[in-house]
Amino acid sequence: MNTAHKLLLLITPILLASTSVTAKEGPDQYPNGSENFMTGALPPPGNYFINYLGYYQGDYRDNKGNKVPGLKVDATFDAMRFIHVTNQKILGGDWAVQAIVPLVYQRLHTPIPGIGTGSTFGLGDLVIDPLIIGWHFPPDWHLTVGLDIYLPTGKYSDTNPTDSIGANYYSFEPIVAFTYLNQSGFEVSAKLMYNLKTKNRDTDYQSGDEFHMDYLVGQHFGPWGVGLAGYYLTQTTDDQVNGHTAPPNGRRGKVFAYGPAIQYNYQGMSFVGSWNHETGVDNRFQGNKFFLKFVTGF
């Protein structure tokens, strides 16, 4: 068996199992880096809309962090998030629910003969959360917990990865988010998540569970905020194919990303821009991600 054939056997199951909602960067359904300023502070009772417009470009990295020739992706995505904060209390905190609807345009370049490069557009995997609880501890601390549920609604093909947007499995993600914001405007925020996935029944591929977090360290000046933001992800269990550990070494992924973020608040609306540069990547795409986020109440 020559080197080219070995490479194709390695990357084909990766591609068939690695279809994300937002940036096609492995089996992610959550858009890492989407949360930064005030991520742990649930707003007062009411209805809210958040729009995440993003772009991602990256090259695939293997088990040793080396670039896989000819395997890269670029994607533009828009996720619409609807939040309803009720007047009800649970354990002393405000109870909220949410739904997220993502749309994705993706272009995937592969070295697989007969597949090559392709692009697709469509609905990604919907997200619902029936149980969000937020507490406020004056004057500086805020805490929110929740359970996001990802539904396999996205476009999917088990034979052509360039035609896939959805992951084709359910996942369940407990969340703990906090914000520290003192009177001088100094902020530290983080959103900690643990993603548990079900098996992809079409390929008998079980992606491993992951711990990941978004973070921000920033400073507010009147309506403006600036900071360092990014994300960290590490896979905690092995990928499995047909009930066996996927080579090499369970194909565990990891990534660390950092970059600038800026916020402007105006008449009940918030505008946030961020850039995340990825580094220290194994078994995932490595590249750059850009977000423009709009937040408002209605």
NORHUFEN-V721424 format. One record per residue. N is the residue number from 0. RES is the residue in one small letter. SS is DSSP state (@ for helix, = for strand, . for the rest). PSI is psi as a letter, one per 40 degrees, with the letter a starting at -180 (* if undefined). OMEGA is omega in whole degrees, 0 to 359 (NA if undefined). Layout:
((N;RES;SS;PSI;OMEGA) (N;RES;SS;PSI;OMEGA))
This chain:
((0;m;.;h;183) (1;n;.;i;185) (2;t;@;d;181) (3;a;@;d;179) (4;h;@;d;178) (5;k;@;d;179) (6;l;@;d;180) (7;l;@;d;177) (8;l;@;d;179) (9;l;@;d;189) (10;i;@;d;182) (11;t;@;d;177) (12;p;@;d;175) (13;i;@;d;182) (14;l;@;d;183) (15;l;@;d;182) (16;a;@;e;189) (17;s;.;g;181) (18;t;.;h;187) (19;s;.;i;180) (20;v;.;d;193) (21;t;.;d;191) (22;a;.;e;179) (23;k;.;f;185) (24;e;.;f;186) (25;g;.;a;185) (26;p;.;f;178) (27;d;.;h;169) (28;q;.;d;177) (29;y;.;h;178) (30;p;.;g;182) (31;n;.;h;181) (32;g;.;e;183) (33;s;.;d;181) (34;e;.;i;179) (35;n;.;c;183) (36;f;.;h;171) (37;m;.;f;185) (38;t;.;d;181) (39;g;.;e;185) (40;a;.;h;176) (41;l;.;h;182) (42;p;.;i;179) (43;p;.;i;178) (44;p;.;h;182) (45;g;=;a;181) (46;n;=;h;186) (47;y;=;i;177) (48;f;=;h;175) (49;i;=;h;177) (50;n;=;h;179) (51;y;=;h;174) (52;l;=;h;186) (53;g;=;i;176) (54;y;=;h;179) (55;y;=;i;174) (56;q;=;h;181) (57;g;=;i;175) (58;d;=;i;184) (59;y;=;h;177) (60;r;=;i;184) (61;d;.;a;185) (62;n;.;d;180) (63;k;.;e;179) (64;g;.;e;180) (65;n;.;i;181) (66;k;=;h;174) (67;v;=;h;184) (68;p;=;h;173) (69;g;=;e;183) (70;l;=;h;182) (71;k;=;i;185) (72;v;=;i;164) (73;d;=;i;186) (74;a;=;i;171) (75;t;=;h;186) (76;f;=;i;176) (77;d;=;h;180) (78;a;=;h;181) (79;m;=;h;186) (80;r;=;h;181) (81;f;=;h;184) (82;i;=;h;172) (83;h;=;h;176) (84;v;=;h;185) (85;t;=;i;173) (86;n;=;e;182) (87;q;=;i;179) (88;k;=;i;171) (89;i;=;h;181) (90;l;.;f;178) (91;g;.;e;180) (92;g;=;i;179) (93;d;=;h;180) (94;w;=;h;180) (95;a;=;i;175) (96;v;=;i;180) (97;q;=;i;172) (98;a;=;i;180) (99;i;=;h;181) (100;v;=;h;181) (101;p;=;i;171) (102;l;=;i;188) (103;v;=;h;163) (104;y;=;h;187) (105;q;=;h;173) (106;r;=;h;185) (107;l;=;h;178) (108;h;=;h;180) (109;t;.;i;174) (110;p;.;e;183) (111;i;.;h;179) (112;p;.;h;179) (113;g;.;e;179) (114;i;.;d;175) (115;g;.;b;183) (116;t;=;h;177) (117;g;=;i;178) (118;s;=;i;180) (119;t;=;i;178) (120;f;=;i;177) (121;g;=;a;178) (122;l;=;h;174) (123;g;.;a;180) (124;d;.;h;179) (125;l;.;i;178) (126;v;=;h;173) (127;i;=;i;175) (128;d;=;h;181) (129;p;=;e;186) (130;l;=;g;172) (131;i;=;h;180) (132;i;=;h;181) (133;g;=;h;178) (134;w;=;i;176) (135;h;=;h;182) (136;f;=;g;184) (137;p;.;i;4) (138;p;.;e;195) (139;d;.;e;193) (140;w;=;i;176) (141;h;=;i;182) (142;l;=;h;178) (143;t;=;h;175) (144;v;=;i;180) (145;g;=;i;177) (146;l;=;g;177) (147;d;=;i;179) (148;i;=;h;181) (149;y;=;h;184) (150;l;.;h;182) (151;p;.;g;182) (152;t;.;e;186) (153;g;.;i;176) (154;k;.;h;186) (155;y;.;i;173) (156;s;.;h;179) (157;d;.;e;179) (158;t;.;d;182) (159;n;.;h;183) (160;p;@;d;179) (161;t;@;e;181) (162;d;@;e;183) (163;s;.;h;174) (164;i;.;d;181) (165;g;.;i;182) (166;a;.;e;179) (167;n;.;f;170) (168;y;.;i;172) (169;y;.;i;168) (170;s;=;i;184) (171;f;=;h;191) (172;e;=;g;171) (173;p;=;i;186) (174;i;=;h;168) (175;v;=;h;180) (176;a;=;i;178) (177;f;=;i;174) (178;t;=;h;169) (179;y;=;h;180) (180;l;=;h;183) (181;n;.;i;187) (182;q;.;d;179) (183;s;.;e;179) (184;g;.;e;178) (185;f;=;h;184) (186;e;=;h;167) (187;v;=;h;180) (188;s;=;i;176) (189;a;=;i;175) (190;k;=;h;183) (191;l;=;h;186) (192;m;=;i;173) (193;y;=;h;187) (194;n;=;h;178) (195;l;=;h;188) (196;k;=;i;169) (197;t;.;i;183) (198;k;.;i;169) (199;n;=;h;187) (200;r;.;d;182) (201;d;.;d;183) (202;t;.;e;185) (203;d;.;f;180) (204;y;=;h;179) (205;q;=;h;177) (206;s;.;i;183) (207;g;.;i;176) (208;d;.;i;185) (209;e;=;i;164) (210;f;=;h;176) (211;h;=;i;183) (212;m;=;i;166) (213;d;=;i;182) (214;y;=;i;175) (215;l;=;h;167) (216;v;=;h;189) (217;g;=;i;179) (218;q;=;h;179) (219;h;=;h;176) (220;f;=;g;184) (221;g;.;b;181) (222;p;.;e;184) (223;w;=;i;172) (224;g;=;h;176) (225;v;=;i;181) (226;g;=;i;172) (227;l;=;h;185) (228;a;=;i;178) (229;g;=;a;182) (230;y;=;i;177) (231;y;=;h;178) (232;l;=;h;171) (233;t;=;h;180) (234;q;=;h;188) (235;t;.;e;177) (236;t;.;i;184) (237;d;.;i;162) (238;d;.;i;178) (239;q;=;h;177) (240;v;=;h;181) (241;n;.;f;177) (242;g;.;e;181) (243;h;=;i;180) (244;t;=;h;182) (245;a;.;h;176) (246;p;.;i;354) (247;p;.;h;171) (248;n;@;f;177) (249;g;@;e;176) (250;r;@;f;181) (251;r;.;h;182) (252;g;.;i;173) (253;k;=;i;179) (254;v;=;i;170) (255;f;=;h;182) (256;a;=;i;180) (257;y;=;i;178) (258;g;=;i;182) (259;p;=;i;173) (260;a;=;i;180) (261;i;=;i;183) (262;q;=;i;172) (263;y;=;h;180) (264;n;=;h;183) (265;y;=;h;174) (266;q;.;f;176) (267;g;.;e;177) (268;m;=;i;178) (269;s;=;h;178) (270;f;=;h;183) (271;v;=;h;173) (272;g;=;i;180) (273;s;=;i;175) (274;w;=;h;178) (275;n;=;h;176) (276;h;=;h;184) (277;e;=;i;179) (278;t;=;i;179) (279;g;=;f;189) (280;v;=;h;169) (281;d;=;h;173) (282;n;.;f;179) (283;r;=;i;169) (284;f;=;i;176) (285;q;=;h;181) (286;g;=;a;182) (287;n;=;i;181) (288;k;=;h;181) (289;f;=;h;178) (290;f;=;i;162) (291;l;=;h;185) (292;k;=;h;178) (293;f;=;h;182) (294;v;=;h;176) (295;t;=;i;172) (296;g;=;i;178) (297;f;.;*;NA))
